Amino acid sequence: MTLDLSSLGPVDPDVRMAVMEEFYRMAMAKRFVSQGGIDFARNLLENAFGSAKALEILTRLQSNLQEVPFEFLKRADPAQICSFIQDEHPQTISLILAHLNPQISSVILSGLPQDIQAEVVIRIAAMDRTAPEIVREVERVLERKMASVFSQGFTFAGGVKEVAEILNRIDRNAEKAILADLEERDPELADEIARLMFTFDDLVYVEDGGIQKALREIETKDLALAMKSASEEVKDKVFKNMSERAREMIMEEIEFMGPVRMKQVEEAQQKIVSVVRRLEDAGELMVQGRGGGGTEDQMVV
Protein backbone atom coordinates (compact mmCIF):
# COMPACT_ATOMS: atom_id res chain seq x y z
CA MET A 1 0.00 0.00 0.00
CA THR A 2 2.87 2.40 0.81
CA LEU A 3 4.41 1.69 -2.60
CA ASP A 4 1.08 2.38 -4.31
CA LEU A 5 0.70 5.67 -2.45
CA SER A 6 4.24 6.78 -3.28
CA SER A 7 3.66 6.14 -7.00
CA LEU A 8 0.10 7.51 -7.12
CA GLY A 9 0.93 10.95 -8.52
CA PRO A 10 -1.55 13.84 -8.87
CA VAL A 11 -5.24 12.93 -8.46
CA ASP A 12 -7.92 14.72 -10.43
CA PRO A 13 -10.14 16.82 -8.10
CA ASP A 14 -13.30 15.18 -9.47
CA VAL A 15 -11.91 11.71 -8.82
CA ARG A 16 -10.81 12.73 -5.32
CA MET A 17 -14.28 14.07 -4.55
CA ALA A 18 -15.96 10.92 -5.91
CA VAL A 19 -13.76 8.71 -3.73
CA MET A 20 -14.50 10.80 -0.65
CA GLU A 21 -18.24 10.66 -1.33
CA GLU A 22 -18.13 6.89 -1.78
CA PHE A 23 -16.15 6.47 1.44
CA TYR A 24 -18.67 8.64 3.29
CA ARG A 25 -21.61 6.63 1.99
CA MET A 26 -20.00 3.32 2.92
CA ALA A 27 -19.11 4.59 6.40
CA MET A 28 -22.65 5.84 6.97
CA ALA A 29 -24.14 2.59 5.71
CA LYS A 30 -21.94 0.56 8.05
CA ARG A 31 -23.02 2.74 10.99
CA PHE A 32 -26.70 2.30 10.07
CA VAL A 33 -26.27 -1.49 9.83
CA SER A 34 -24.51 -1.72 13.18
CA GLN A 35 -27.15 0.44 14.89
CA GLY A 36 -30.35 -0.86 13.40
CA GLY A 37 -29.74 -3.75 11.05
CA ILE A 38 -30.00 -4.21 7.29
CA ASP A 39 -33.66 -3.09 6.94
CA PHE A 40 -33.05 0.06 8.96
CA ALA A 41 -29.98 0.89 6.87
CA ARG A 42 -31.82 0.16 3.61
CA ASN A 43 -34.65 2.59 4.43
CA LEU A 44 -32.25 5.38 5.39
CA LEU A 45 -30.05 4.86 2.35
CA GLU A 46 -33.01 4.76 -0.04
CA ASN A 47 -34.26 8.06 1.36
CA ALA A 48 -30.81 9.59 1.06
CA PHE A 49 -29.53 8.18 -2.26
CA GLY A 50 -32.42 6.41 -3.98
CA SER A 51 -33.20 2.70 -4.35
CA ALA A 52 -30.58 1.82 -6.94
CA LYS A 53 -27.69 3.47 -5.15
CA ALA A 54 -28.83 2.11 -1.77
CA LEU A 55 -28.86 -1.44 -3.17
CA GLU A 56 -25.37 -0.99 -4.62
CA ILE A 57 -23.98 0.34 -1.33
CA LEU A 58 -25.58 -2.40 0.78
CA THR A 59 -24.43 -5.17 -1.58
CA ARG A 60 -20.81 -4.00 -1.33
CA LEU A 61 -21.09 -3.42 2.40
CA GLN A 62 -22.53 -6.86 3.15
CA SER A 63 -19.67 -8.54 1.29
CA ASN A 64 -17.21 -6.54 3.42
CA LEU A 65 -19.05 -7.41 6.62
CA GLN A 66 -18.77 -11.17 6.08
CA GLU A 67 -16.71 -12.43 9.01
CA VAL A 68 -15.28 -15.85 9.53
CA PRO A 69 -16.27 -17.61 12.76
CA PHE A 70 -14.24 -16.72 15.85
CA GLU A 71 -12.52 -13.85 14.03
CA PHE A 72 -12.30 -11.93 17.31
CA LEU A 73 -10.22 -14.74 18.85
CA LYS A 74 -7.52 -14.25 16.22
CA ARG A 75 -6.72 -10.91 17.82
CA ALA A 76 -6.69 -12.28 21.36
CA ASP A 77 -3.74 -13.65 23.30
CA PRO A 78 -3.61 -17.48 22.94
CA ALA A 79 -2.95 -17.91 26.66
CA GLN A 80 -6.06 -15.88 27.43
CA ILE A 81 -8.12 -17.94 25.01
CA CYS A 82 -6.84 -21.12 26.66
CA SER A 83 -7.93 -19.92 30.09
CA PHE A 84 -11.39 -19.15 28.77
CA ILE A 85 -12.02 -22.43 26.96
CA GLN A 86 -10.10 -25.09 28.89
CA ASP A 87 -13.15 -26.00 30.98
CA GLU A 88 -15.41 -26.30 27.95
CA HIS A 89 -16.42 -29.65 26.44
CA PRO A 90 -13.69 -31.12 24.17
CA GLN A 91 -16.06 -30.86 21.20
CA THR A 92 -16.46 -27.13 21.81
CA ILE A 93 -12.70 -26.66 22.16
CA SER A 94 -12.04 -28.62 18.97
CA LEU A 95 -14.56 -26.49 17.05
CA ILE A 96 -12.78 -23.32 18.16
CA LEU A 97 -9.25 -24.56 17.46
CA ALA A 98 -10.24 -25.85 14.03
CA HIS A 99 -11.26 -22.34 13.01
CA LEU A 100 -8.09 -20.62 14.20
CA ASN A 101 -4.70 -20.33 12.56
CA PRO A 102 -2.68 -23.52 13.31
CA GLN A 103 0.05 -21.44 14.92
CA ILE A 104 -2.46 -20.03 17.44
CA SER A 105 -4.20 -23.38 17.88
CA SER A 106 -0.90 -25.09 18.67
CA VAL A 107 -0.22 -22.69 21.54
CA ILE A 108 -3.71 -23.19 22.93
CA LEU A 109 -3.56 -26.98 22.53
CA SER A 110 -0.26 -27.20 24.41
CA GLY A 111 -1.78 -25.16 27.26
CA LEU A 112 -4.81 -27.42 27.70
CA PRO A 113 -4.89 -30.09 30.41
CA GLN A 114 -2.98 -33.12 29.16
CA ASP A 115 -5.89 -35.48 29.77
CA ILE A 116 -8.02 -33.76 27.10
CA GLN A 117 -5.38 -32.88 24.49
CA ALA A 118 -5.67 -36.15 22.58
CA GLU A 119 -9.47 -36.03 22.83
CA VAL A 120 -9.48 -32.59 21.23
CA VAL A 121 -7.12 -33.77 18.47
CA ILE A 122 -9.37 -36.75 17.68
CA ARG A 123 -12.42 -34.52 17.41
CA ILE A 124 -10.65 -32.01 15.13
CA ALA A 125 -9.51 -34.84 12.89
CA ALA A 126 -13.06 -36.20 12.61
CA MET A 127 -14.60 -32.76 12.01
CA ASP A 128 -15.88 -31.78 8.59
CA ARG A 129 -18.80 -29.37 8.21
CA THR A 130 -20.47 -27.65 11.15
CA ALA A 131 -24.05 -26.34 11.10
CA PRO A 132 -24.28 -22.56 11.58
CA GLU A 133 -26.55 -22.80 14.63
CA ILE A 134 -23.88 -24.78 16.49
CA VAL A 135 -21.20 -22.26 15.60
CA ARG A 136 -23.43 -19.37 16.64
CA GLU A 137 -24.21 -21.03 19.97
CA VAL A 138 -20.51 -21.47 20.74
CA GLU A 139 -19.87 -17.89 19.71
CA ARG A 140 -22.64 -16.63 21.99
CA VAL A 141 -21.03 -18.37 24.96
CA LEU A 142 -17.67 -16.78 24.20
CA GLU A 143 -19.30 -13.46 23.43
CA ARG A 144 -20.25 -13.04 27.07
CA LYS A 145 -16.59 -13.46 27.96
CA MET A 146 -14.63 -11.77 25.21
CA ALA A 147 -16.38 -10.21 22.19
CA SER A 148 -19.26 -10.46 19.72
CA VAL A 149 -18.99 -12.32 16.47
CA PHE A 150 -21.30 -12.50 13.49
CA SER A 151 -21.46 -15.71 11.45
CA GLN A 152 -23.27 -16.71 8.29
CA GLY A 153 -23.51 -20.00 6.44
CA PHE A 154 -21.79 -23.31 7.02
CA THR A 155 -18.19 -23.44 8.10
CA PHE A 156 -15.61 -25.93 6.93
CA ALA A 157 -12.73 -26.74 9.24
CA GLY A 158 -10.93 -29.56 10.93
CA GLY A 159 -9.71 -32.81 9.47
CA VAL A 160 -6.50 -34.79 9.82
CA LYS A 161 -4.48 -32.24 7.83
CA GLU A 162 -5.52 -29.49 10.25
CA VAL A 163 -4.31 -31.62 13.17
CA ALA A 164 -0.95 -32.18 11.45
CA GLU A 165 -0.58 -28.43 10.89
CA ILE A 166 -1.28 -27.76 14.58
CA LEU A 167 1.06 -30.47 15.86
CA ASN A 168 3.85 -29.33 13.53
CA ARG A 169 3.90 -26.03 15.44
CA ILE A 170 3.41 -27.29 18.96
CA ASP A 171 6.09 -27.79 21.61
CA ARG A 172 8.09 -30.94 20.78
CA ASN A 173 7.42 -32.64 24.14
CA ALA A 174 3.68 -31.92 23.93
CA GLU A 175 3.62 -33.20 20.35
CA LYS A 176 5.28 -36.49 21.37
CA ALA A 177 2.92 -36.94 24.34
CA ILE A 178 -0.17 -36.34 22.21
CA LEU A 179 0.96 -38.72 19.46
CA ALA A 180 1.84 -41.38 22.04
CA ASP A 181 -1.62 -41.06 23.57
CA LEU A 182 -3.22 -41.21 20.13
CA GLU A 183 -1.17 -44.29 19.27
CA GLU A 184 -2.83 -46.12 22.16
CA ARG A 185 -6.34 -44.83 21.52
CA ASP A 186 -6.47 -44.76 17.72
CA PRO A 187 -3.35 -46.19 16.01
CA GLU A 188 -4.71 -45.64 12.50
CA LEU A 189 -5.41 -41.97 13.14
CA ALA A 190 -2.01 -41.51 14.78
CA ASP A 191 -0.31 -43.06 11.74
CA GLU A 192 -2.31 -40.89 9.34
CA ILE A 193 -1.40 -37.73 11.24
CA ALA A 194 2.28 -38.71 11.45
CA ARG A 195 2.44 -39.23 7.68
CA LEU A 196 1.19 -35.68 7.13
CA MET A 197 3.60 -34.12 9.59
CA PHE A 198 7.11 -32.98 8.80
CA THR A 199 9.75 -33.25 11.50
CA PHE A 200 13.48 -32.54 11.62
CA ASP A 201 14.25 -36.22 11.13
CA ASP A 202 12.29 -36.08 7.85
CA LEU A 203 15.08 -34.05 6.27
CA VAL A 204 16.34 -37.37 4.96
CA TYR A 205 13.28 -37.43 2.66
CA VAL A 206 13.99 -34.04 1.07
CA GLU A 207 15.61 -34.23 -2.35
CA ASP A 208 19.21 -33.00 -2.48
CA GLY A 209 18.43 -29.84 -4.44
CA GLY A 210 15.85 -28.90 -1.83
CA ILE A 211 18.34 -29.38 0.99
CA GLN A 212 20.77 -27.08 -0.81
CA LYS A 213 18.09 -24.40 -1.24
CA ALA A 214 17.13 -24.62 2.41
CA LEU A 215 20.74 -24.39 3.59
CA ARG A 216 21.11 -21.02 1.83
CA GLU A 217 18.48 -19.59 4.18
CA ILE A 218 19.77 -21.09 7.42
CA GLU A 219 22.28 -19.34 9.64
CA THR A 220 25.47 -21.20 10.52
CA LYS A 221 24.81 -21.04 14.26
CA ASP A 222 21.30 -22.48 13.90
CA LEU A 223 22.54 -25.28 11.66
CA ALA A 224 25.32 -26.17 14.08
CA LEU A 225 22.88 -26.27 17.00
CA ALA A 226 20.45 -28.40 15.01
CA MET A 227 23.18 -30.86 14.05
CA LYS A 228 24.22 -31.22 17.71
CA SER A 229 21.69 -34.00 18.34
CA ALA A 230 20.83 -34.95 14.77
CA SER A 231 20.76 -38.60 13.74
CA GLU A 232 23.58 -39.91 11.60
CA GLU A 233 21.17 -40.19 8.66
CA VAL A 234 20.22 -36.52 8.92
CA LYS A 235 23.86 -35.45 9.32
CA ASP A 236 24.86 -37.45 6.25
CA LYS A 237 21.99 -35.93 4.27
CA VAL A 238 22.88 -32.36 5.22
CA PHE A 239 26.67 -32.62 5.06
CA LYS A 240 26.75 -34.26 1.65
CA ASN A 241 24.88 -31.24 0.27
CA MET A 242 27.46 -28.77 1.60
CA SER A 243 30.84 -27.76 0.31
CA GLU A 244 33.83 -29.19 2.13
CA ARG A 245 34.69 -25.76 3.55
CA ALA A 246 31.14 -25.16 4.82
CA ARG A 247 31.06 -28.64 6.34
CA GLU A 248 34.30 -27.97 8.19
CA MET A 249 32.95 -24.67 9.53
CA ILE A 250 29.84 -26.40 10.91
CA MET A 251 31.93 -29.15 12.51
CA GLU A 252 34.18 -26.55 14.15
CA GLU A 253 31.13 -24.60 15.38
CA ILE A 254 29.68 -27.75 16.93
CA GLU A 255 32.98 -28.59 18.61
CA PHE A 256 33.53 -25.14 20.11
CA MET A 257 29.98 -24.47 21.31
CA GLY A 258 30.23 -27.09 24.08
CA PRO A 259 27.19 -28.41 25.99
CA VAL A 260 23.86 -26.76 25.09
CA ARG A 261 20.31 -27.16 26.32
CA MET A 262 18.04 -29.47 24.40
CA LYS A 263 15.52 -26.62 24.17
CA GLN A 264 18.04 -24.58 22.14
CA VAL A 265 18.70 -27.53 19.85
CA GLU A 266 15.01 -28.14 19.23
CA GLU A 267 14.37 -24.46 18.56
CA ALA A 268 17.13 -24.46 15.94
CA GLN A 269 15.75 -27.65 14.40
CA GLN A 270 12.28 -26.09 14.26
CA LYS A 271 13.69 -23.10 12.38
CA ILE A 272 15.08 -25.46 9.76
CA VAL A 273 11.78 -27.35 9.58
CA SER A 274 9.97 -24.04 9.04
CA VAL A 275 12.28 -23.14 6.16
CA VAL A 276 11.74 -26.52 4.51
CA ARG A 277 7.97 -26.36 4.95
CA ARG A 278 7.85 -22.84 3.47
CA LEU A 279 9.92 -23.88 0.46
CA GLU A 280 7.76 -26.96 0.00
CA ASP A 281 4.58 -24.87 0.11
CA ALA A 282 6.10 -22.57 -2.50
CA GLY A 283 6.90 -25.58 -4.71
CA GLU A 284 10.63 -24.96 -4.51
CA LEU A 285 11.55 -28.37 -3.11
CA MET A 286 10.17 -31.89 -2.93
CA VAL A 287 9.68 -34.06 0.15
CA GLN A 288 9.67 -37.68 -0.91
CA GLY A 289 8.40 -39.20 2.33
CA ARG A 290 7.00 -38.42 5.75
CA GLY A 291 7.68 -39.42 9.34
CA GLY A 292 6.54 -38.46 12.78
CA GLY A 293 8.34 -37.00 15.69
CA GLY A 294 13.98 -35.00 26.68
CA THR A 295 13.25 -32.45 28.68
CA GLU A 296 13.97 -28.78 27.95
CA ASP A 297 16.78 -28.67 30.45
CA GLN A 298 18.48 -31.83 29.19
CA MET A 299 22.04 -31.19 28.04
CA VAL A 300 23.56 -32.37 24.79
CA VAL A 301 27.36 -32.74 25.00
VENCORPE-V400689 format. One record per residue. SS is DSSP state (H for helix, E for strand, C for the rest). OMEGA is omega in degrees with one decimal (none if undefined). D_LAST is the distance of its C-alpha to the last C-alpha in Angstrom with 1 decimal. Layout:
SS_OMEGA_D_LAST ; SS_OMEGA_D_LAST
This chain:
C_178.4_49.5 ; H_178.2_49.2 ; H_179.1_49.7 ; H_-179.6_52.8 ; H_-177.4_54.2 ; H_-178.2_53.8 ; C_-174.1_55.7 ; C_-178.5_58.3 ; C_-179.1_61.1 ; C_178.8_64.4 ; C_179.2_65.3 ; C_-178.5_68.9 ; H_179.7_70.4 ; H_178.0_71.7 ; H_179.1_68.3 ; H_180.0_66.7 ; H_180.0_69.3 ; H_178.9_68.8 ; H_179.6_65.1 ; H_178.9_65.6 ; H_179.5_68.2 ; H_177.7_66.0 ; H_179.7_63.1 ; H_-179.2_65.6 ; H_179.8_66.9 ; H_179.1_63.5 ; H_178.5_62.4 ; H_-179.7_65.7 ; H_179.5_65.4 ; H_178.7_61.9 ; H_179.4_63.2 ; H_-179.6_66.1 ; H_-177.4_63.9 ; H_-178.3_61.6 ; H_-172.1_64.6 ; H_178.7_66.9 ; H_-174.9_65.5 ; H_-177.5_66.5 ; H_178.0_70.2 ; H_180.0_70.6 ; H_-179.0_68.9 ; H_-179.6_71.0 ; H_-179.7_74.3 ; H_-178.6_73.4 ; H_177.4_72.3 ; H_178.5_75.4 ; H_-176.2_77.6 ; H_-171.3_75.8 ; H_-175.7_75.2 ; C_-173.5_77.1 ; H_-176.0_76.1 ; H_-178.5_74.6 ; H_178.5_72.5 ; H_179.1_71.3 ; H_179.8_70.2 ; H_-179.2_68.3 ; H_-177.9_66.5 ; H_179.2_65.6 ; H_179.2_64.4 ; H_-178.0_62.0 ; H_-178.6_61.0 ; H_177.5_60.3 ; H_177.7_58.0 ; H_-177.0_56.0 ; H_178.8_56.0 ; C_-179.3_54.3 ; C_176.9_51.1 ; C_-179.7_48.4 ; C_176.0_47.8 ; C_179.2_45.5 ; H_-177.8_45.5 ; H_180.0_45.4 ; H_-178.2_42.1 ; H_177.9_40.4 ; H_-178.7_41.1 ; C_177.3_39.9 ; C_-178.1_36.5 ; H_179.4_34.6 ; H_177.9_33.8 ; H_177.8_37.5 ; H_-178.7_38.4 ; H_-179.2_36.2 ; H_-179.5_37.9 ; H_-170.4_41.2 ; H_-172.0_40.8 ; C_178.7_38.4 ; C_178.1_41.5 ; C_176.4_43.4 ; C_179.8_43.9 ; H_179.1_41.1 ; H_177.8_43.6 ; H_179.4_44.3 ; H_-178.5_40.6 ; H_178.5_40.1 ; H_179.9_43.1 ; H_-177.1_41.8 ; H_-178.2_38.3 ; H_-178.7_39.8 ; C_-178.8_41.8 ; C_174.9_39.0 ; C_-178.6_36.6 ; H_179.8_33.5 ; H_176.9_31.2 ; H_-178.8_33.3 ; H_-179.0_33.7 ; H_178.8_30.0 ; H_-179.5_29.6 ; H_-178.7_32.6 ; H_-179.1_31.5 ; H_179.4_28.2 ; H_179.4_30.2 ; C_174.9_32.7 ; C_-174.1_32.8 ; H_-176.3_30.6 ; H_178.0_33.7 ; H_-177.4_35.5 ; H_-178.6_32.7 ; H_178.8_33.3 ; H_178.7_37.0 ; H_179.7_37.0 ; H_179.7_35.1 ; H_-177.2_37.7 ; H_175.7_40.5 ; H_-177.9_39.3 ; H_-178.0_38.9 ; H_-175.2_42.4 ; C_177.7_43.9 ; C_-179.0_46.3 ; E_-176.3_49.2 ; E_179.6_50.1 ; C_-175.4_53.6 ; H_-179.0_54.3 ; H_177.5_55.8 ; H_178.4_52.6 ; H_-179.0_50.6 ; H_179.5_53.2 ; H_177.7_53.1 ; H_179.2_49.4 ; H_-179.8_49.8 ; H_178.3_52.6 ; H_-179.4_50.5 ; H_-179.6_47.8 ; H_-179.9_50.5 ; C_-177.9_51.6 ; C_-169.9_48.1 ; C_-175.4_46.9 ; C_178.3_49.3 ; C_-178.1_51.9 ; C_176.0_51.4 ; C_-176.2_53.9 ; C_176.4_53.4 ; C_175.2_55.7 ; C_178.5_55.6 ; C_177.1_53.2 ; E_179.7_49.5 ; E_-179.1_47.1 ; C_176.6_43.5 ; C_-177.6_40.9 ; C_-176.9_40.2 ; H_179.9_37.2 ; H_178.7_36.2 ; H_177.9_36.2 ; H_-179.5_33.8 ; H_178.5_31.4 ; H_180.0_31.6 ; H_-176.5_30.9 ; H_177.3_27.9 ; H_-175.4_26.4 ; C_-175.7_26.2 ; C_174.5_25.3 ; C_-173.0_22.1 ; H_-179.3_19.8 ; H_178.5_20.0 ; H_178.4_23.7 ; H_-179.1_24.2 ; H_-179.5_22.7 ; H_-179.6_24.8 ; H_-179.9_27.9 ; H_177.4_27.6 ; H_177.8_27.1 ; H_178.2_30.2 ; H_-179.9_32.1 ; H_179.0_31.3 ; H_-173.3_33.1 ; H_-177.9_36.0 ; C_-175.4_36.6 ; H_-178.9_34.7 ; H_178.2_36.8 ; H_179.3_36.0 ; H_179.9_32.3 ; H_179.9_32.4 ; H_178.4_34.5 ; H_-178.2_32.3 ; H_-180.0_29.1 ; H_-178.6_31.0 ; H_-178.6_31.8 ; C_174.2_28.3 ; C_179.9_25.9 ; C_-179.8_22.2 ; H_-179.7_19.3 ; H_-179.8_19.4 ; H_174.8_23.1 ; H_-179.6_22.4 ; H_-178.8_23.3 ; H_-179.7_26.8 ; E_179.5_27.4 ; C_-170.9_29.8 ; H_179.4_28.7 ; H_178.4_30.9 ; H_176.3_29.4 ; H_-179.0_25.9 ; H_177.4_27.2 ; H_-178.7_29.0 ; H_-177.7_26.1 ; H_179.5_23.9 ; C_-176.2_26.7 ; C_-176.8_26.2 ; C_179.9_22.4 ; C_-177.1_21.0 ; H_-178.1_18.6 ; H_179.8_16.1 ; H_179.9_16.3 ; H_178.8_16.0 ; H_177.2_12.9 ; H_-178.2_11.2 ; H_-178.7_12.9 ; H_-175.7_11.9 ; C_-179.2_8.1 ; C_-178.1_8.8 ; C_176.0_12.3 ; C_179.7_14.3 ; H_-179.9_15.7 ; H_179.7_19.0 ; H_178.6_18.0 ; H_179.3_16.3 ; H_-178.6_19.5 ; H_-177.1_21.6 ; H_-174.2_20.3 ; H_-179.7_20.0 ; C_178.2_23.4 ; C_177.2_24.9 ; C_174.2_23.7 ; C_-179.2_25.4 ; H_-179.4_24.0 ; H_179.5_23.7 ; H_178.7_21.9 ; H_179.2_19.5 ; H_178.6_18.8 ; H_179.4_18.3 ; H_179.7_15.6 ; H_177.8_13.8 ; H_179.0_14.2 ; H_179.1_13.1 ; H_-177.0_9.8 ; H_-173.8_9.5 ; H_-176.7_10.9 ; H_177.7_9.4 ; C_-179.4_6.4 ; C_177.5_4.4 ; E_178.9_6.9 ; E_179.0_9.1 ; H_179.3_9.9 ; H_178.8_13.3 ; H_179.4_12.7 ; H_-177.6_11.3 ; H_176.3_14.4 ; H_178.1_16.7 ; H_178.3_16.0 ; H_-180.0_16.5 ; H_176.0_19.7 ; H_179.7_21.0 ; H_177.1_20.9 ; H_-178.9_22.6 ; H_178.0_25.2 ; H_-179.1_26.0 ; H_-179.8_26.5 ; H_179.7_28.6 ; H_178.8_30.7 ; H_177.8_31.4 ; H_177.7_32.3 ; H_-179.8_34.6 ; C_179.6_36.2 ; C_-176.8_36.8 ; C_174.0_34.8 ; C_-178.6_32.5 ; C_172.6_32.8 ; E_-171.4_30.5 ; C_179.0_31.8 ; C_-178.6_30.2 ; C_174.4_28.6 ; C_179.5_26.0 ; C_175.8_24.8 ; C_none_21.6 ; C_-178.5_13.7 ; C_-176.2_14.6 ; C_-177.6_14.3 ; C_177.6_12.6 ; C_-179.5_9.9 ; E_175.7_6.3 ; E_-175.6_3.8 ; C_none_0.0
